[in-house]
């Protein structure tokens, strides 16, 4: 099973490029013209495209939790955190 990713505009380009070079199916919000969407709509757009959202934006964790509580479908969320 492969995972298709929808890259939030907060994710550094180097990460997106590295994933792409390793054969991961990635589409950026910028490429899709949705880099200005709010969190709820970005998560919804990723679901419409049947892609998991990859982000560095911690606010999207709360948005995904809200979807979970209300039974709103979404295709998954990967978050990038810094290692300090």
N, CA and C atoms as a LAMMPS dump frame, in Angstrom:
ITEM: TIMESTEP
0
ITEM: NUMBER OF ATOMS
252
ITEM: BOX BOUNDS ff ff ff
-5.0000000000000000e+02 5.0000000000000000e+02
-5.0000000000000000e+02 5.0000000000000000e+02
-5.0000000000000000e+02 5.0000000000000000e+02
ITEM: ATOMS id mol type element x y z
1 1 1 N 0.842 -1.179 0
2 1 2 C 0 0 0
3 1 3 C 0.886 1.24 0
4 2 1 N 0.585 2.165 -0.869
5 2 2 C 1.331 3.411 -0.909
6 2 3 C 0.471 4.539 -0.349
7 3 1 N 1.133 5.547 0.155
8 3 2 C 0.446 6.713 0.683
9 3 3 C 0.755 7.898 -0.221
10 4 1 N -0.263 8.576 -0.649
11 4 2 C -0.098 9.804 -1.421
12 4 3 C -0.203 10.965 -0.454
13 5 1 N 0.744 11.89 -0.553
14 5 2 C 0.797 12.996 0.388
15 5 3 C 0.405 14.32 -0.256
16 6 1 N -0.237 15.134 0.547
17 6 2 C -0.593 16.499 0.172
18 6 3 C 0.209 17.403 1.097
19 7 1 N 1.168 18.127 0.565
20 7 2 C 2.115 18.891 1.357
21 7 3 C 1.599 20.306 1.624
22 8 1 N 1.455 20.61 2.906
23 8 2 C 1.082 21.952 3.332
24 8 3 C 2.211 22.926 2.971
25 9 1 N 1.89 24.185 2.791
26 9 2 C 2.907 25.164 2.407
27 9 3 C 3.91 25.447 3.523
28 10 1 N 3.635 24.979 4.743
29 10 2 C 4.57 25.171 5.854
30 10 3 C 5.755 24.198 5.805
31 11 1 N 5.642 23.122 5.048
32 11 2 C 6.7 22.111 4.993
33 11 3 C 7.84 22.623 4.114
34 12 1 N 9.072 22.555 4.623
35 12 2 C 10.211 23.009 3.815
36 12 3 C 10.315 22.255 2.486
37 13 1 N 10.658 22.986 1.446
38 13 2 C 10.747 22.412 0.106
39 13 3 C 11.73 21.242 0.047
40 14 1 N 12.8 21.303 0.839
41 14 2 C 13.802 20.232 0.832
42 14 3 C 13.18 18.89 1.231
43 15 1 N 12.233 18.909 2.141
44 15 2 C 11.566 17.669 2.568
45 15 3 C 10.697 17.135 1.439
46 16 1 N 9.941 18.011 0.818
47 16 2 C 9.095 17.601 -0.305
48 16 3 C 9.946 17.026 -1.429
49 17 1 N 11.036 17.696 -1.751
50 17 2 C 11.936 17.23 -2.813
51 17 3 C 12.528 15.867 -2.466
52 18 1 N 12.981 15.696 -1.227
53 18 2 C 13.575 14.419 -0.814
54 18 3 C 12.561 13.28 -0.902
55 19 1 N 11.333 13.537 -0.485
56 19 2 C 10.296 12.502 -0.593
57 19 3 C 10.033 12.154 -2.053
58 20 1 N 9.933 13.172 -2.885
59 20 2 C 9.7 12.954 -4.317
60 20 3 C 10.831 12.139 -4.942
61 21 1 N 12.07 12.465 -4.599
62 21 2 C 13.221 11.732 -5.136
63 21 3 C 13.228 10.267 -4.701
64 22 1 N 12.569 9.968 -3.582
65 22 2 C 12.478 8.6 -3.088
66 22 3 C 11.226 7.877 -3.591
67 23 1 N 10.543 8.495 -4.541
68 23 2 C 9.409 7.846 -5.174
69 23 3 C 8.073 8.027 -4.485
70 24 1 N 8.011 8.906 -3.491
71 24 2 C 6.748 9.158 -2.795
72 24 3 C 5.894 10.084 -3.654
73 25 1 N 4.622 9.769 -3.762
74 25 2 C 3.677 10.581 -4.522
75 25 3 C 3.326 11.81 -3.687
76 26 1 N 3.861 12.97 -4.056
77 26 2 C 3.613 14.201 -3.321
78 26 3 C 2.996 15.254 -4.241
79 27 1 N 2.076 15.997 -3.688
80 27 2 C 1.478 17.147 -4.356
81 27 3 C 1.47 18.266 -3.332
82 28 1 N 1.975 19.427 -3.701
83 28 2 C 1.99 20.535 -2.759
84 28 3 C 0.72 21.374 -2.897
85 29 1 N 0.356 22.013 -1.792
86 29 2 C -0.784 22.929 -1.825
87 29 3 C -0.523 24.05 -2.823
88 30 1 N 0.734 24.461 -2.91
89 30 2 C 1.094 25.51 -3.867
90 30 3 C 0.824 25.041 -5.303
91 31 1 N 1.239 23.812 -5.639
92 31 2 C 1.004 23.276 -6.985
93 31 3 C -0.491 23.165 -7.286
94 32 1 N -1.274 22.898 -6.235
95 32 2 C -2.722 22.727 -6.376
96 32 3 C -3.465 24.065 -6.323
97 33 1 N -2.741 25.138 -6.019
98 33 2 C -3.371 26.452 -5.947
99 33 3 C -4.17 26.683 -4.678
100 34 1 N -3.874 25.922 -3.637
101 34 2 C -4.648 26.027 -2.395
102 34 3 C -3.795 26.465 -1.208
103 35 1 N -2.661 27.057 -1.464
104 35 2 C -1.751 27.432 -0.384
105 35 3 C -2.296 28.544 0.509
106 36 1 N -3.396 29.166 0.139
107 36 2 C -4.002 30.215 0.962
108 36 3 C -5.236 29.742 1.74
109 37 1 N -5.576 28.458 1.614
110 37 2 C -6.754 27.943 2.32
111 37 3 C -6.514 27.896 3.828
112 38 1 N -7.604 28.035 4.597
113 38 2 C -7.486 27.858 6.036
114 38 3 C -7.345 26.363 6.346
115 39 1 N -7.022 26.048 7.588
116 39 2 C -6.702 24.669 7.974
117 39 3 C -7.822 23.682 7.664
118 40 1 N -9.055 24.043 8.004
119 40 2 C -10.185 23.127 7.796
120 40 3 C -10.348 22.792 6.315
121 41 1 N -10.256 23.801 5.483
122 41 2 C -10.432 23.571 4.042
123 41 3 C -9.241 22.84 3.432
124 42 1 N -8.06 23.066 3.972
125 42 2 C -6.877 22.353 3.479
126 42 3 C -6.994 20.857 3.785
127 43 1 N -7.433 20.531 4.989
128 43 2 C -7.637 19.13 5.361
129 43 3 C -8.73 18.497 4.501
130 44 1 N -9.778 19.258 4.222
131 44 2 C -10.86 18.779 3.364
132 44 3 C -10.359 18.556 1.936
133 45 1 N -9.548 19.473 1.435
134 45 2 C -9.025 19.337 0.071
135 45 3 C -8.151 18.096 -0.056
136 46 1 N -7.307 17.851 0.937
137 46 2 C -6.478 16.643 0.914
138 46 3 C -7.364 15.405 0.857
139 47 1 N -8.447 15.412 1.622
140 47 2 C -9.372 14.271 1.623
141 47 3 C -10.038 14.105 0.253
142 48 1 N -10.439 15.213 -0.358
143 48 2 C -11.044 15.148 -1.699
144 48 3 C -10.102 14.488 -2.697
145 49 1 N -8.81 14.731 -2.529
146 49 2 C -7.797 14.167 -3.426
147 49 3 C -7.318 12.785 -2.984
148 50 1 N -7.889 12.277 -1.895
149 50 2 C -7.513 10.967 -1.337
150 50 3 C -6.027 10.927 -0.973
151 51 1 N -5.577 12.016 -0.313
152 51 2 C -4.191 12.144 0.119
153 51 3 C -4.159 12.483 1.6
154 52 1 N -3.135 12.008 2.264
155 52 2 C -2.9 12.393 3.656
156 52 3 C -2.187 13.736 3.65
157 53 1 N -2.572 14.606 4.557
158 53 2 C -1.952 15.924 4.648
159 53 3 C -0.676 15.839 5.47
160 54 1 N 0.399 16.386 4.951
161 54 2 C 1.702 16.44 5.624
162 54 3 C 1.945 17.903 5.963
163 55 1 N 2.151 18.186 7.248
164 55 2 C 2.258 19.575 7.667
165 55 3 C 3.266 19.77 8.782
166 56 1 N 3.625 21.001 8.986
167 56 2 C 4.452 21.405 10.115
168 56 3 C 3.642 22.331 11.022
169 57 1 N 2.387 22.518 10.707
170 57 2 C 1.487 23.43 11.408
171 57 3 C 0.739 22.672 12.512
172 58 1 N 1.102 22.935 13.764
173 58 2 C 0.468 22.242 14.889
174 58 3 C -1.03 22.51 14.997
175 59 1 N -1.505 23.63 14.444
176 59 2 C -2.939 23.933 14.492
177 59 3 C -3.762 22.874 13.767
178 60 1 N -3.159 22.216 12.794
179 60 2 C -3.89 21.185 12.053
180 60 3 C -4.172 19.957 12.906
181 61 1 N -3.395 19.754 13.959
182 61 2 C -3.69 18.653 14.889
183 61 3 C -5.051 18.867 15.537
184 62 1 N -5.333 20.095 15.945
185 62 2 C -6.635 20.403 16.544
186 62 3 C -7.749 20.262 15.517
187 63 1 N -7.48 20.679 14.284
188 63 2 C -8.493 20.545 13.23
189 63 3 C -8.813 19.07 12.973
190 64 1 N -7.782 18.231 12.938
191 64 2 C -8.003 16.792 12.749
192 64 3 C -8.758 16.201 13.939
193 65 1 N -8.437 16.65 15.146
194 65 2 C -9.148 16.175 16.337
195 65 3 C -10.623 16.564 16.277
196 66 1 N -10.896 17.781 15.795
197 66 2 C -12.286 18.22 15.651
198 66 3 C -13.025 17.335 14.645
199 67 1 N -12.37 17.019 13.533
200 67 2 C -12.975 16.12 12.544
201 67 3 C -13.273 14.759 13.171
202 68 1 N -12.333 14.291 13.953
203 68 2 C -12.495 13.002 14.615
204 68 3 C -13.705 13.017 15.564
205 69 1 N -13.818 14.089 16.347
206 69 2 C -14.929 14.214 17.307
207 69 3 C -16.279 14.3 16.613
208 70 1 N -16.331 14.988 15.47
209 70 2 C -17.607 15.207 14.788
210 70 3 C -17.926 14.144 13.741
211 71 1 N -16.982 13.235 13.525
212 71 2 C -17.212 12.187 12.532
213 71 3 C -16.99 12.649 11.102
214 72 1 N -16.311 13.762 10.932
215 72 2 C -16.001 14.274 9.597
216 72 3 C -14.811 13.505 9.036
217 73 1 N -14.969 12.97 7.861
218 73 2 C -13.911 12.152 7.261
219 73 3 C -12.73 13.008 6.826
220 74 1 N -11.54 12.461 7.01
221 74 2 C -10.327 13.029 6.445
222 74 3 C -9.377 11.877 6.181
223 75 1 N -8.396 12.101 5.332
224 75 2 C -7.564 11.002 4.823
225 75 3 C -6.293 10.772 5.609
226 76 1 N -6.095 11.488 6.691
227 76 2 C -4.913 11.286 7.508
228 76 3 C -4.102 12.56 7.625
229 77 1 N -3.242 12.582 8.648
230 77 2 C -2.42 13.751 8.9
231 77 3 C -1.064 13.304 9.415
232 78 1 N -0.033 13.774 8.761
233 78 2 C 1.344 13.588 9.224
234 78 3 C 1.84 14.955 9.662
235 79 1 N 2.456 14.999 10.838
236 79 2 C 3.005 16.271 11.295
237 79 3 C 4.505 16.142 11.464
238 80 1 N 5.174 17.203 11.099
239 80 2 C 6.62 17.295 11.215
240 80 3 C 6.914 18.118 12.461
241 81 1 N 7.657 17.544 13.381
242 81 2 C 8.042 18.274 14.579
243 81 3 C 9.543 18.414 14.63
244 82 1 N 9.99 19.428 15.27
245 82 2 C 11.437 19.631 15.369
246 82 3 C 11.986 18.822 16.527
247 83 1 N 13.192 18.36 16.366
248 83 2 C 13.889 17.63 17.422
249 83 3 C 14.833 18.604 18.098
250 84 1 N 14.573 18.872 19.354
251 84 2 C 15.42 19.844 20.074
252 84 3 C 16.321 19.139 21.057
